[in-house]
Amino acid sequence: MPEPTPLETAHQMLAQAEQITANIRQNEQAILTMTDDELSAFKSDLEVAYAKIEAALTQTKTLLAVRRPDNT
């Protein structure tokens, strides 16, 4: 099976982000009962994921600027 295209990967990431958001909403009470260490690890994991997505967005913006220098 071929590797997913960058667009397909972006769609998968969006679906995962939507699922994470829904899970957080559905599990608010469970999250509130987490220990400080668990909550800290949860927050840290989300921050790492966010940073990686932000880096991908920055790289994509750079590629778009190279491809269309007049539209920056």
Backbone as JSON, one array per atom type, in Angstrom:
{
  "sequence": "MPEPTPLETAHQMLAQAEQITANIRQNEQAILTMTDDELSAFKSDLEVAYAKIEAALTQTKTLLAVRRPDNT",
  "N": [[0.84, -1.17, 0.0], [0.61, 2.21, -0.86], [2.41, 5.04, 0.5], [0.72, 7.56, 2.42], [-0.35, 10.67, 0.95], [0.89, 14.05, 1.54], [-1.4, 15.66, 1.85], [-3.39, 13.78, 2.46], [-2.36, 12.88, 4.88], [-2.6, 15.23, 6.38], [-5.38, 15.42, 6.49], [-5.9, 13.15, 8.02], [-4.64, 13.88, 10.4], [-6.23, 16.05, 11.14], [-8.65, 14.74, 11.62], [-7.84, 13.18, 13.79], [-7.25, 15.19, 15.66], [-9.78, 16.31, 16.01], [-11.02, 14.11, 17.18], [-9.56, 13.85, 19.55], [-10.26, 16.25, 20.82], [-13.02, 15.81, 21.14], [-12.9, 13.56, 22.82], [-11.72, 14.67, 25.09], [-13.72, 16.43, 25.9], [-15.75, 14.57, 26.47], [-14.63, 13.22, 28.56], [-14.18, 14.89, 30.71], [-14.61, 14.79, 33.51], [-13.05, 12.58, 34.26], [-10.55, 13.55, 33.58], [-10.37, 15.66, 35.36], [-10.02, 14.24, 37.7], [-7.48, 13.28, 37.53], [-4.15, 12.75, 38.71], [-1.72, 15.23, 39.73], [0.71, 14.7, 38.45], [-0.11, 13.01, 36.34], [-1.81, 14.75, 34.95], [-0.01, 16.73, 34.27], [1.7, 15.29, 32.55], [-0.13, 14.66, 30.53], [-0.8, 17.24, 29.59], [1.74, 18.01, 28.73], [2.21, 16.16, 26.64], [0.21, 16.99, 24.83], [1.15, 19.57, 24.31], [3.58, 19.01, 23.01], [2.63, 17.7, 20.72], [1.2, 19.83, 19.59], [3.3, 21.63, 19.07], [4.7, 20.21, 17.11], [2.82, 20.15, 15.06], [2.61, 22.88, 14.6], [5.19, 23.38, 13.62], [5.05, 21.94, 11.23], [3.12, 23.47, 9.91], [4.5, 25.88, 9.63], [6.59, 25.05, 7.94], [5.07, 24.37, 5.69], [3.99, 26.88, 5.01], [6.36, 28.15, 4.29], [7.08, 26.63, 2.05], [4.94, 27.27, 0.36], [5.43, 30.0, 0.03], [7.83, 29.93, -1.37], [6.99, 28.71, -3.68], [5.04, 30.47, -4.64], [6.05, 33.36, -4.76], [4.96, 35.92, -5.04], [2.62, 35.98, -3.59], [2.9, 36.32, -0.79]],
  "CA": [[0.0, 0.0, 0.0], [1.47, 3.39, -0.95], [2.42, 6.01, 1.61], [-0.28, 8.62, 2.22], [0.17, 11.96, 0.48], [0.83, 15.04, 2.62], [-2.78, 16.09, 2.05], [-4.07, 12.7, 3.19], [-1.84, 12.92, 6.25], [-3.22, 16.38, 7.03], [-6.78, 15.05, 6.78], [-5.86, 12.19, 9.13], [-4.29, 14.64, 11.6], [-7.41, 16.81, 11.51], [-9.6, 13.79, 12.22], [-7.32, 12.82, 15.11], [-7.41, 16.36, 16.53], [-11.2, 16.39, 16.34], [-11.32, 13.01, 18.1], [-8.95, 14.2, 20.83], [-11.12, 17.28, 21.4], [-14.26, 15.15, 21.57], [-12.58, 12.71, 23.97], [-11.5, 15.53, 26.26], [-15.04, 16.89, 26.34], [-16.49, 13.44, 27.03], [-13.94, 12.68, 29.73], [-13.77, 16.0, 31.58], [-14.57, 14.36, 34.91], [-11.87, 11.72, 34.44], [-9.37, 14.42, 33.52], [-10.33, 16.41, 36.62], [-9.58, 13.36, 38.79], [-6.08, 12.88, 37.32], [-3.16, 13.3, 39.64], [-0.95, 16.33, 39.16], [1.69, 14.13, 37.52], [-0.82, 12.56, 35.14], [-2.28, 15.93, 34.24], [1.18, 17.37, 33.72], [2.13, 14.48, 31.41], [-1.17, 14.85, 29.51], [-0.58, 18.58, 29.06], [3.02, 17.99, 28.02], [2.01, 15.45, 25.37], [-0.55, 17.86, 23.94], [2.03, 20.66, 23.9], [4.53, 18.47, 22.02], [1.86, 17.5, 19.48], [0.91, 21.16, 19.05], [4.55, 22.17, 18.54], [5.02, 19.51, 15.87], [1.88, 20.63, 14.05], [3.01, 24.25, 14.3], [6.37, 23.28, 12.77], [4.58, 21.51, 9.91], [2.46, 24.62, 9.31], [5.55, 26.82, 9.25], [7.25, 24.5, 6.77], [4.13, 24.49, 4.57], [3.96, 28.3, 4.63], [7.62, 28.41, 3.6], [6.99, 26.01, 0.72], [4.02, 28.08, -0.43], [6.1, 31.26, -0.29], [8.81, 29.63, -2.41], [6.25, 28.38, -4.89], [4.33, 31.66, -5.09], [6.67, 34.47, -4.03], [4.15, 37.13, -5.13], [1.46, 35.87, -2.72], [3.3, 36.18, 0.61]],
  "C": [[0.89, 1.24, 0.0], [1.37, 4.28, 0.29], [1.35, 7.06, 1.36], [0.39, 9.9, 1.73], [0.16, 12.93, 1.66], [-0.6, 15.53, 2.89], [-3.58, 15.04, 2.81], [-3.64, 12.67, 4.65], [-2.47, 14.07, 7.02], [-4.67, 16.09, 7.39], [-6.84, 14.08, 7.96], [-5.57, 12.92, 10.45], [-5.48, 15.47, 12.07], [-8.44, 15.91, 12.19], [-9.15, 13.39, 13.62], [-7.51, 13.97, 16.1], [-8.87, 16.52, 16.96], [-11.59, 15.3, 17.34], [-10.76, 13.3, 19.49], [-9.83, 15.23, 21.55], [-12.42, 16.68, 21.93], [-14.02, 14.28, 22.81], [-12.37, 13.53, 25.24], [-12.84, 16.01, 26.8], [-15.81, 15.77, 27.04], [-15.9, 12.96, 28.36], [-13.47, 13.77, 30.69], [-13.65, 15.56, 33.04], [-13.36, 13.47, 35.19], [-10.6, 12.55, 34.44], [-9.24, 15.2, 34.83], [-9.85, 15.55, 37.79], [-8.14, 12.87, 38.61], [-5.21, 13.47, 38.42], [-2.43, 14.44, 38.95], [0.06, 15.82, 38.14], [1.04, 13.67, 36.23], [-1.28, 13.74, 34.29], [-1.12, 16.68, 33.59], [1.68, 16.62, 32.49], [1.16, 14.64, 30.24], [-0.97, 16.19, 28.81], [0.69, 18.63, 28.23], [2.89, 17.3, 26.67], [1.24, 16.3, 24.37], [0.3, 19.02, 23.44], [3.04, 20.21, 22.85], [3.83, 18.27, 20.68], [1.58, 18.83, 18.81], [2.17, 21.76, 18.42], [4.92, 21.51, 17.21], [4.09, 19.96, 14.74], [2.24, 22.06, 13.64], [4.24, 24.27, 13.39], [5.98, 22.87, 11.35], [3.89, 22.67, 9.19], [3.49, 25.65, 8.83], [6.27, 26.34, 8.0], [6.36, 24.62, 5.54], [4.04, 25.93, 4.09], [5.22, 28.67, 3.86], [7.58, 27.85, 2.18], [6.04, 26.8, -0.19], [4.66, 29.4, -0.85], [7.13, 31.05, -1.4], [8.1, 29.4, -3.74], [5.56, 29.59, -5.49], [4.88, 32.89, -4.37], [5.84, 35.76, -4.07], [2.98, 37.14, -4.16], [1.83, 35.72, -1.25], [2.57, 37.14, 1.5]]
}
